[in-house]
Amino acid sequence: MLVQNIRRQTSVYYILSNNHVNRLMSTNMDFDDEEVLAYYITLMKSLAMRLDNESIKFFFIQHPEPSFPLYIEATKFFSHKDHMVRATVRTITLQVYKIEDQPMRRFVLRHAAESYFSQLAYHLQDLWLRLNAAASKVTSEDELSAVRRENELQQDLQIYLSDVFELGIEELNEVLADRLLNGAILPVLLAGVSNASAQRNGNTVVRTLSPHVALFLIRQVLDTFHCPVLVEPMAQALLWSSVPAALAYVLPSQVKEVSFTTKEGDFVKNPLRDSFLATLSLPEDRTFLMAAAVLHGCIMKRTVFSDDFLVKAQLLPSQPPKNSQPRSGSKAASETIQSLPEALALLYQAIPDRTCWQLQQYMALVRMFLEVAHASHMPAVVHAVALKASMASMRAAAAHVQEVLREAQAGDDGGAWLVDIFCEEWEQHKAGLLHLPEFFTDPKRLVPPEGHGSGRRSSLQRYGLVAAQHAVRSLFLCRRLVRGLQCPRQEAPSQPGEPSPQWLRFSDEPSPLQLDEASRPIEGSQLDLNGRSSIGCSFTSAKASSAQRMQRHLVLDPAWLVLADTANANDAVVTTVWPIWQVQSLIDRSDPRTLQIGMNAPKPGMKPGEAVAYNPPISTYFTLTLNFTDLKACNEAAVHLQTRRLAIRSQMLQQVATFVERCKGGTTDHEAPVALESVSVSMGF
């Protein structure tokens, strides 16, 4: 408390003189006592906040031999179980590293090289192995608590290490990078990638990571660290076909003989690269997605990787000679995937094969492809090939949806249920594309994919509900990818607050199944019942203070469910209006004069008149119970609603077929909305 509250600098110097505080820091104490530990750590933090170029002489003692008790004793708690203790240790060390006192810095550097940084590297290695062990036990998102805990621990340590690098102390960065590469990244992280082939061959792997966990962590390393001395060797080991011999001999793979020698030294063929590129061909979706994320992270990390580096990594086409003619648009468009560097080619070849994905994973993939193609350093040939590959994928996805349509239309209801899937997937696919760093640090990425199966197309279980969702989702997102590539080339924002390009934002494109609602009656308006058929009914109002039966007329409109409050014999006030194609009706078995009605809303915030929300306060499903005077009236109402629902949905399925056919032909726009009156006429009403 005394150290924290002293204001005069001379008083601080007086307390720190005569080395009493240093002796106190070096005293053996019972740190198993939480109260003692708390006081000790608080004192150390208070002292560290007083560190500067002047006060350092009170803490760092050079004679008779160099000692720095505040720093040395603090680093002993680097892996303590208590979060506040660890945070204090990190605060103290960062404060120490900032001090520009050369004798002290040499002492700290020697201590870091001999023990502290190695301890941090081995601790990070242990955290990664613990995360892998926790992830191996997870079968669903409901079991993620242990994985989240381990993931947060290793993320916190990565952020601390990144803070050390960001201080910009060259000698310190070189030592820390060396210890992390040799103590954690090469023997554990990259070994997990090399084990992808070992796992396929059934070999036993000891104390290493699963391929998808290793790639998950590599992506985090790329997002967290910005120091070339650490990130470049890791990327070299993954992506260069030949690496410097000094690096090759510490890689977790069998090293070949020297391939060639340049003025930069001996180079060795890199077998680890083949293992990494093989993950882009694995059927397991988690591994493929994270491998694609690593490639994307390298391509977009412009502050670290130069164009020459990316060319050697085969992530960027080699630049033509300065005196050569640039490719014209038509020549670029004639290029094929095979003309791209190997790593990029493998990425784009995978687009058509990845269809049975959840929405977020697919949207992340779409954003990665768009960011790479729109990147300013990518030549036009990459954009042209990406557009061609995406267009082919859209055509294949459209043909696949046509199969689903044919199979569904052969069913009892003519495939009317597909309209709901089409509308739901359409609204979901229009959302703004995901923020990738946040997405790829979420431990949900480690959960086995839906169905634990391959992402490639199969028999689709005779086109059941989930299979149909996957097929429609694949078409929409392939189409969004094509439309994004057809937008003017504009790079994704690199800093928060920068304007987003058109291809990244929420899409306000209307649904191809959008119906022209010009004929829709307006709730609260007058409705002339002359020439209109209607059936008298009643329901119990949920708004009344006590149960009160409200008298209504169900108007037999061909396109809308309309309830009206009869004002006189020929005039009525509309109380509830909803599209019939979004209405489900069922006669109550316990009372055949009662009709149970359910109404789907396309998005939250929409409410049909007097209907009751099924799950308030935010609901997209509403119910209404109508009572009729006799069985005949109830049956007539049910038949009308069910017949019109199927009739309009059948017409909408024709719109689906037209839209899908246009996608199959390579067209990404769609026709104008169909008026509901035309639906009624086509059905003979």
C-alpha positions, 0 to 999 in steps of 0.5 A: 500500500505504501508503494502504491500511494507514494506521490513524491519521487524522492520518497520512492527512491528513499524506500528503494535504497539500501537494497532492502526491497530486493532482499525482500523479493528474494526471501523464501516464502510460503507461496502455497498460502494464497494470501501471502502470494496475493500480497507478494504479487501485488507488491511486485506489480506495484514496484514494476509500475515504478520502473523507468530509466532512472529507478532501474538502478535500484532493482538491477544490481551490477556488483559484485555480480549482476542480479535482478530479483524483481524480474527473476522472481516474477518469471518463476510464476509464468505458468501459475494456475491463477490468471491474475498471477500470470497477468502480473508476471506478464505485465512485469516482464513487458515493463522490464523489456521496455527499459533502455538500460544496456547492462540490464538488457544484456542480463535479461537477454541472457536469462531469457535465452538460458531459461525463461523463453525456453520455459515459455516455449515448452509451456506453449507446447504443453498448452497445445497438446492439452487443447488437442487432448480436449478436442479429441474428446468432443463430438458436439458443440455441447461438449466444448467447455474444456476446449474453450478453456484450453483454447483461451489459455493458449490464446492468452499466452500467444498474445503475451508473446506477440506483445513481446515481439511488438516491443521491437527489440531485435536481439530479444525477438531473435532469441524468442523466435528461436526458442518458439520455433525449436521448442513448440512450432517445429516439433509439435505444431508442424509435426501435426501437419506432417502426421496427416499422411501418417494418420491416413496410413494408420501409423501411431503418432505420439505426443503431437497434434491432430492435423486439424488442430495443428492447422487451427493453431497455425492460423492463430499464429498467423493472425496473432504474430507479425514479426517476420523472424518468427512467421517467415520460417514457419511459412517456409517450412509449410510452403516452400518446395526447398528450404535452407538446409539449416531449417530443413534439419530441424523439420519434423520430416525425413530430410533429403540430400541437398538439392541445390546451392545458391549464393544464399546457401544450401537448399534441401527438398522440403517433404513437409510441404507435400504433407501440408498440400495433401490436407487440401485433398483430404475428404475431412472438411475440418482439415480442409477448411483450416488448411485453406485458412492457413493459405489465405492467412499467408496470402493476405499477410502483406506486412510480413510476406513479400511478393517474392516470398509468396512466389516461392511459396507458390501462392502467387504467380511469378511476375512476367519480365518487365519488358513483356506484354501484360495479359489482356482480359481475354487472355487472362480469362482463357487461363485454367486452374492448371496454369496457377501455382500448385497451392492456389490450384489445389485451393480452387480445385476444391470448390466444387467438392465442398457442398455438405457444409454448415452455413458459417463454414461455407460463408468463411470459404466464400470470403476467403476466395473473394479476398484472395481474388480481389487482393491488390497484389493478385494478377488478373489471371488469378481473378479470371481463373477464380471466376471460371472455377466458381462459375463451373461450381455454380453450374454443377450445384444448379444441376444438383438442385435440379436432381433434388427438385425432380426427386421431391416433386415426385413425392406426395405433396409435389415437393411443396416443402422445398419452398420453405428451404429455398426461402430460409436458405436465401435469407441466410445466405445474404448476410454479411460475410464473416470476420475471419480472424474471429471465426478461426479462433472459435473452438467450434472449428474443432468440432467434428462436421455435421454427420461426421462424414465427407464433404463430397456429394453422395446419394444424399439419402434420397434427398431428405431435408438436410440433403436438400438444405445442403444442395440449395445452400451450395447453389446460393453460396456458389452463386454469391461467390460468382456475383462477388467476383463479378463486382469491381475489384476492391480489396477487403478493408485492412483496418476497422472503420474502412469502407467495405467493398460491395462483395463483402456487405449484406446483400439486399437482393430480393428473393427469386420467389418474391411475389408481387403483393399489390393485391394484398388487403391492408389490415385495418382497411375496409373490405367489400364482401360483395362477390366474395365467399366467406365463412363465419368463425370465432376465436378467443382474443388474447388481447382481451382482459378476460377470455372473450370470443371474437366473431370473424369471417374467413374470406376465401381469397385465392392468395391470402388468409384474410380474417374480417370483422363484419361491420354490416352485411356488405362491409367489413374491417380486415383484422388479419392478413397473411400469405396462404403459402405460409399458412398451415391448417389442421382440423383438431381431432378432439373437436372437428369444428376447430381449425388450428392454424400456423403461420410462418414469418420469413424474419423476426418483427413480422406479425400477422394481425390477431395471431399469437406468437408461438415463442415470444418476444422474438418469434417467426411462428404464430398460431390462431385457433378458429372455431366454426359452427359446424363440421362442414364449415370447418372442413370447407375452410381447411380444404380451401387453405390447404388447396391454395397453399399447395397451388401457390407453392407449386407455382413457386416451385416453377419459379425455383426451377426457372431460377436454377435453370438460369444458374445452370446456364451461367446467369446470376440474375433472376426474373421479376416477381410473379403477381399473385393474381397470375398464380390464381389465374393459372390455377383456374380461380 
